[in-house]
Amino acid sequence: MKKFIIHGGKPLVGEVEISGAKNAAVAILPATILAADKCIIENLPSISDVGASVDILSAMGAQVRMLDKHSLEIDTTHLHGTSVPDDLSRAMRASYYFLGALLGRFGRATVAMPGGCDLGPRPIDQHLKAFSALGARDAVDNGMIDVRASRLVGEEVFFDTVSVGATINAMLAAVMADGMTVLENVAKEPHIVDVANFLNTMGADVRGAGTDVIKIRGVKRMHGCTYSIIPDQIEAGSYMVGAAITGGNVLIKNVIPKHLEPITSKLEKAGAVVEEFDDSVRVSRTGDIEPLNVKTMPHPGFPTDMQPLMSVLLTLAKGTSIITEGIWENRFRYVDELARMGANIQVAGRVAVIEGVAELQAAPLRAPDLRAGAALVMAALAADGISEIEDISHIERGYEDIVEKLQGLGADIKRVERPASNMRKVI
């Protein structure tokens, strides 16, 4: 049991390097199954969700060799199973990408219902709709999803809702199906494009990623490749908020500024100054934080993963802000934690009304999920006094070396073990 101890009140100043995108990595790692060959994946973030994906691949017979902290060689030639171990698949939401990859290569797959952060129901109906259109049969029994097909055939699929997971899973299943698959009403996030680019580097024929329609012409076989994952949009956005909320000045390196445009736009309206360079952005703030209206939407709208972080920033705005959550129904579970710090937030359904306060106070906190945990870290950095944040395993699922990176920006933060006497005994 570990926790963060944060002595807030200092502006973040300096430079920080952004890691590879978590949301791309957890899809690209299962996609290596389709190669039946060696792949070298570079710019992988060193986070627990990547570790869980690697554990699943290893348990299924893949040969995994670490080349350096951010690069792996993965040989999926001799996989010996199509069922993901139950305990491993329940550890993370993105384990369902193994369904599409295994179905695409072997015509069958069994994976537990997804785990990860509790942000509300995670229906897989759109995933199964795509698999069914391609010719697969599915069954869900005792929390296990089983899909199988004697032959996958390209087809048109119109998604009822925009879903990142379903879009990626459909691409994985379709790349070796017979004929043409047309996916409509798809997600357009940067990591969708990254997964499509990776598949094409392995020999797939995927066109249109980043638009409303993706067309996939099935190929007979795939092959290994070397591929570098894009920078993490949400990690970058988190440090951008950290600079703004603490009144700091931070150069955020290894980013694609265009991917950050929805975040940059809102931060500038909130009073931050954002300077864009070729592969970096500088964020600073000297004036007041201005109130905003924010609604999360699929890309290119404001990302849902940034909603808790933007809410934390707006707790210190000079006026009233309104946050509308358009993706997940349980995304406001962090509000009670912010209330401990003196924030004034009222939530009704998927809408939060935030009355800005003059300052946040240090408090004992608990991270309810990944992005809320990161938001509480930024709140603690802005607050006077010493805050302690527990359940930090949520945060470490998605943020590489967050303590070291923040210390490099001048933050007073450390990661400590909770004494055994404070741990509850579970019988």
LUMPALUM-89917 format. One record per residue (C-alpha): residue number from 1; residue in one letter; x, y, z. Coordinates in steps of 0.1 Angstrom, whole numbers, always signed. Layout:
<pts>
  num  residuo     xx     yy     zz
  NUM        A      X      Y      Z
...
</pts>
This chain:
<pts>
  num  residuo     xx     yy     zz
    1        M     +0     +0     +0
    2        K    +16    +32    -12
    3        K     +7    +69    -12
    4        F    +19   +102    -25
    5        I    +28   +130     +0
    6        I    +26   +164    -16
    7        H    +36   +198     -1
    8        G    +18   +222    -24
    9        G    +19   +259    -31
   10        K    +49   +259    -55
   11        P    +46   +268    -92
   12        L    +58   +241   -116
   13        V    +87   +254   -136
   14        G   +110   +237   -161
   15        E   +108   +210   -188
   16        V    +91   +176   -189
   17        E    +93   +148   -214
   18        I    +60   +131   -224
   19        S    +59    +93   -227
   20        G    +43    +72   -254
   21        A     +5    +71   -255
   22        K    -11    +46   -231
   23        N    -43    +43   -252
   24        A    -23    +35   -283
   25        A     +1    +11   -265
   26        V    -26    -11   -250
   27        A    -41    -17   -284
   28        I     -9    -20   -304
   29        L     +5    -47   -280
   30        P    -24    -71   -286
   31        A    -23    -62   -323
   32        T    +12    -78   -325
   33        I     -6   -112   -324
   34        L    -17   -106   -360
   35        A    +19   -105   -372
   36        A    +27   -141   -362
   37        D    +62   -127   -364
   38        K    +86   -105   -345
   39        C    +77    -69   -338
   40        I    +97    -42   -321
   41        I    +76    -16   -304
   42        E    +93    +16   -294
   43        N    +83    +46   -272
   44        L    +62    +23   -249
   45        P    +52    +40   -217
   46        S    +66    +23   -186
   47        I    +32    +19   -168
   48        S    +13     -9   -152
   49        D    -13    -13   -180
   50        V    +15    -20   -205
   51        G    +30    -45   -180
   52        A     -4    -62   -178
   53        S     -6    -64   -216
   54        V    +29    -79   -218
   55        D    +19   -105   -190
   56        I    -10   -116   -211
   57        L    +11   -120   -242
   58        S    +37   -140   -223
   59        A    +11   -162   -207
   60        M     -3   -170   -242
   61        G    +32   -181   -255
   62        A    +46   -149   -269
   63        Q    +84   -144   -265
   64        V    +89   -109   -251
   65        R   +124    -94   -248
   66        M   +131    -59   -233
   67        L   +155    -39   -255
   68        D   +154     -9   -232
   69        K   +130     +8   -208
   70        H   +107    +19   -237
   71        S   +112     -8   -263
   72        L   +102    -44   -265
   73        E   +107    -72   -291
   74        I    +76    -93   -292
   75        D    +75   -126   -311
   76        T    +40   -139   -315
   77        T    +49   -167   -339
   78        H    +41   -196   -316
   79        L    +11   -186   -294
   80        H     -3   -217   -278
   81        G    -38   -204   -267
   82        T    -67   -182   -276
   83        S    -80   -177   -241
   84        V    -67   -148   -221
   85        P    -61   -158   -184
   86        D    -91   -145   -163
   87        D    -71   -128   -136
   88        L    -49   -109   -161
   89        S    -78    -98   -183
   90        R    -98    -84   -154
   91        A    -69    -61   -144
   92        M    -74    -37   -172
   93        R   -101    -23   -195
   94        A    -81    -27   -227
   95        S    -79    -65   -224
   96        Y   -108    -67   -247
   97        Y    -85    -58   -276
   98        F    -72    -94   -274
   99        L   -107   -104   -287
  100        G   -103    -87   -320
  101        A    -66    -97   -324
  102        L    -72   -134   -316
  103        L   -103   -135   -337
  104        G    -85   -120   -366
  105        R    -57   -145   -365
  106        F    -72   -177   -351
  107        G   -109   -173   -357
  108        R   -117   -176   -319
  109        A   -110   -158   -286
  110        T   -121   -159   -250
  111        V   -116   -129   -227
  112        A   -131   -118   -194
  113        M   -153    -87   -193
  114        P   -131    -56   -190
  115        G   -118    -42   -157
  116        G   -100    -10   -151
  117        C   -115    +22   -137
  118        D   -151    +22   -126
  119        L   -165    +50   -148
  120        G   -198    +33   -154
  121        P   -210     +5   -176
  122        R   -186     -6   -204
  123        P   -210    -22   -229
  124        I   -193    -43   -255
  125        D   -224    -46   -277
  126        Q   -208    -25   -305
  127        H   -177    -47   -304
  128        L   -199    -78   -308
  129        K   -220    -61   -335
  130        A   -188    -57   -356
  131        F   -176    -92   -349
  132        S   -211   -106   -358
  133        A   -212    -86   -391
  134        L   -178   -102   -400
  135        G   -193   -137   -395
  136        A   -185   -145   -359
  137        R   -207   -160   -332
  138        D   -205   -147   -297
  139        A   -215   -158   -262
  140        V   -211   -142   -228
  141        D   -212   -166   -199
  142        N   -201   -160   -162
  143        G   -183   -128   -172
  144        M   -164   -144   -200
  145        I   -168   -133   -237
  146        D   -163   -160   -263
  147        V   -162   -152   -300
  148        R   -155   -176   -329
  149        A   -158   -178   -366
  150        S   -150   -205   -392
  151        R   -143   -177   -417
  152        L   -143   -139   -414
  153        V   -158   -120   -444
  154        G   -157    -82   -449
  155        E   -189    -63   -444
  156        E   -203    -29   -438
  157        V   -207    -19   -401
  158        F   -224    +12   -388
  159        F   -217    +18   -351
  160        D   -248    +30   -331
  161        T   -225    +51   -309
  162        V   -190    +64   -314
  163        S   -167    +39   -295
  164        V   -129    +39   -295
  165        G   -128     +3   -283
  166        A   -152    -10   -308
  167        T   -135     +9   -337
  168        I   -101     -6   -328
  169        N   -115    -41   -322
  170        A   -133    -41   -355
  171        M   -101    -30   -373
  172        L    -81    -59   -356
  173        A   -107    -85   -366
  174        A   -111    -72   -401
  175        V    -75    -68   -414
  176        M    -73   -105   -425
  177        A   -110   -110   -433
  178        D   -119   -119   -469
  179        G   -129    -88   -489
  180        M   -136    -52   -479
  181        T   -149    -41   -445
  182        V   -164     -6   -442
  183        L   -167     +9   -407
  184        E   -189    +39   -404
  185        N   -195    +64   -374
  186        V   -161    +54   -361
  187        A   -140    +71   -334
  188        K   -113    +95   -347
  189        E    -89    +99   -317
  190        P    -52   +102   -325
  191        H    -46    +67   -311
  192        I    -71    +52   -336
  193        V    -49    +66   -364
  194        D    -18    +53   -346
  195        V    -32    +17   -344
  196        A    -42    +19   -381
  197        N     -7    +31   -390
  198        F     +8     +2   -370
  199        L    -15    -23   -388
  200        N     -5     -9   -422
  201        T    +32    -12   -412
  202        M    +25    -49   -406
  203        G    +11    -53   -440
  204        A    -26    -44   -435
  205        D    -46    -22   -459
  206        V    -65     +2   -436
  207        R    -76    +36   -450
  208        G    -95    +65   -436
  209        A    -85    +63   -400
  210        G    -91    +98   -384
  211        T   -123   +103   -405
  212        D   -159    +91   -401
  213        V   -154    +61   -424
  214        I   -126    +35   -422
  215        K   -122    +10   -451
  216        I   -102    -22   -446
  217        R    -93    -45   -475
  218        G    -84    -79   -460
  219        V    -49    -94   -466
  220        K    -39   -130   -464
  221        R    -11   -126   -439
  222        M     +7   -100   -418
  223        H    +44    -96   -409
  224        G    +66    -82   -382
  225        C    +78    -46   -381
  226        T    +94    -19   -360
  227        Y    +71     +9   -349
  228        S    +72    +39   -325
  229        I    +41    +49   -306
  230        I    +28    +85   -306
  231        P    +32   +107   -276
  232        D     +5   +106   -249
  233        Q    -21   +134   -255
  234        I    -36   +131   -220
  235        E     -3   +129   -201
  236        A     +7   +161   -219
  237        G    -26   +177   -211
  238        S    -21   +168   -174
  239        Y    +12   +187   -172
  240        M     -4   +216   -191
  241        V    -30   +218   -164
  242        G     -4   +215   -137
  243        A    +15   +245   -151
  244        A    -17   +265   -153
  245        I    -32   +257   -119
  246        T     +1   +264   -101
  247        G     +8   +296   -120
  248        G    +40   +280   -134
  249        N    +59   +279   -166
  250        V    +65   +245   -182
  251        L    +80   +234   -215
  252        I    +62   +201   -224
  253        K    +84   +181   -248
  254        N    +78   +152   -272
  255        V    +42   +161   -281
  256        I    +23   +165   -313
  257        P     +7   +200   -308
  258        K    -22   +193   -332
  259        H    -33   +164   -310
  260        L    -35   +189   -281
  261        E    -57   +215   -298
  262        P    -89   +208   -279
  263        I    -70   +211   -246
  264        T    -50   +241   -257
  265        S    -81   +260   -267
  266        K    -98   +256   -233
  267        L    -66   +264   -214
  268        E    -61   +296   -233
  269        K    -98   +306   -226
  270        A    -91   +299   -190
  271        G    -63   +324   -189
  272        A    -32   +303   -196
  273        V     -6   +312   -223
  274        V     +2   +284   -246
  275        E    +31   +286   -271
  276        E    +34   +259   -297
  277        F    +66   +247   -313
  278        D    +74   +218   -336
  279        D    +73   +190   -310
  280        S    +67   +209   -278
  281        V    +44   +234   -261
  282        R    +51   +259   -233
  283        V    +23   +266   -208
  284        S    +24   +295   -183
  285        R     -1   +316   -163
  286        T     +4   +349   -144
  287        G    -32   +363   -144
  288        D    -65   +350   -130
  289        I    -81   +317   -140
  290        E   -112   +324   -160
  291        P   -145   +304   -157
  292        L   -155   +281   -186
  293        N   -182   +259   -200
  294        V   -168   +226   -210
  295        K   -185   +195   -226
  296        T   -166   +163   -232
  297        M   -172   +148   -266
  298        P   -155   +123   -290
  299        H   -124   +136   -308
  300        P   -120   +163   -320
  301        G   -141   +175   -291
  302        F   -127   +180   -255
  303        P   -115   +146   -243
  304        T   -133   +129   -214
  305        D   -100   +119   -199
  306        M    -91   +156   -194
  307        Q   -124   +164   -177
  308        P   -113   +158   -140
  309        L    -81   +178   -147
  310        M   -100   +207   -162
  311        S   -125   +206   -133
  312        V    -97   +209   -108
  313        L    -83   +240   -126
  314        L   -117   +256   -126
  315        T   -122   +252    -88
  316        L    -98   +283    -87
  317        A   -115   +303   -114
  318        K   -130   +338   -108
  319        G   -166   +328   -113
  320        T   -189   +300   -122
  321        S   -180   +271   -146
  322        I   -202   +243   -159
  323        I   -188   +209   -169
  324        T   -209   +185   -189
  325        E   -197   +149   -192
  326        G   -208   +135   -225
  327        I   -190   +101   -224
  328        W   -190    +84   -189
  329        E   -217    +85   -163
  330        N   -195    +80   -132
  331        R   -167   +105   -141
  332        F   -175   +129   -111
  333        R   -166   +105    -83
  334        Y   -136   +127    -74
  335        V   -159   +156    -64
  336        D   -161   +145    -28
  337        E   -123   +145    -26
  338        L   -122   +180    -39
  339        A   -148   +191    -14
  340        R   -123   +180    +13
  341        M   -100   +206     -1
  342        G   -126   +234     +0
  343        A   -138   +233    -36
  344        N   -174   +243    -43
  345        I   -189   +218    -68
  346        Q   -225   +207    -72
  347        V   -232   +177    -94
  348        A   -266   +168   -110
  349        G   -263   +137   -132
  350        R   -237   +144   -159
  351        V   -234   +181   -151
  352        A   -211   +198   -125
  353        V   -215   +235   -115
  354        I   -182   +248   -101
  355        E   -181   +280    -81
  356        G   -145   +291    -80
  357        V   -128   +296    -46
  358        A    -98   +317    -36
  359        E    -76   +287    -27
  360        L    -76   +250    -21
  361        Q    -66   +235    +12
  362        A    -44   +204    +17
  363        A    -63   +173    +28
  364        P    -61   +135    +29
  365        L    -73   +122     -4
  366        R    -80    +89    -22
  367        A    -77    +85    -60
  368        P   -110    +69    -73
  369        D    -96    +63   -108
  370        L    -67    +70   -131
  371        R    -76   +105   -144
  372        A    -93   +117   -112
  373        G    -61   +106    -94
  374        A    -40   +127   -117
  375        A    -64   +156   -112
  376        L    -61   +153    -74
  377        V    -23   +154    -77
  378        M    -25   +187    -96
  379        A    -50   +200    -70
  380        A    -26   +191    -42
  381        L     +3   +208    -59
  382        A    -18   +240    -60
  383        A    -30   +238    -24
  384        D    -13   +252     +7
  385        G     -1   +226    +31
  386        I     +6   +188    +29
  387        S    -18   +165    +11
  388        E    -16   +127    +11
  389        I    -31   +107    -18
  390        E    -39    +70    -14
  391        D    -49    +43    -40
  392        I    -21    +56    -62
  393        S    -20    +23    -82
  394        H    -48    +39   -103
  395        I    -25    +68   -112
  396        E     +4    +45   -120
  397        R    -17    +26   -145
  398        G    -13    +56   -169
  399        Y    +15    +79   -158
  400        E    +51    +70   -162
  401        D    +75    +83   -134
  402        I    +50   +109   -123
  403        V    +68   +116    -91
  404        E   +102   +120   -108
  405        K    +88   +142   -135
  406        L    +70   +165   -111
  407        Q   +101   +167    -89
  408        G   +120   +178   -120
  409        L    +96   +207   -122
  410        G   +102   +217    -86
  411        A    +73   +200    -70
  412        D    +76   +187    -34
  413        I    +62   +152    -39
  414        K    +73   +118    -27
  415        R    +60    +83    -29
  416        V    +60    +64     +3
  417        E    +49    +30    +17
  418        R    +20    +31    +41
  419        P    +30    +15    +75
  420        A    +17    -20    +79
  421        S     -1    -10   +111
  422        N    -24    +12    +90
  423        M    -33    -16    +66
  424        R    -67    -33    +70
  425        K    -66    -70    +75
  426        V    -87    -88    +49
  427        I   -101   -122    +60
</pts>
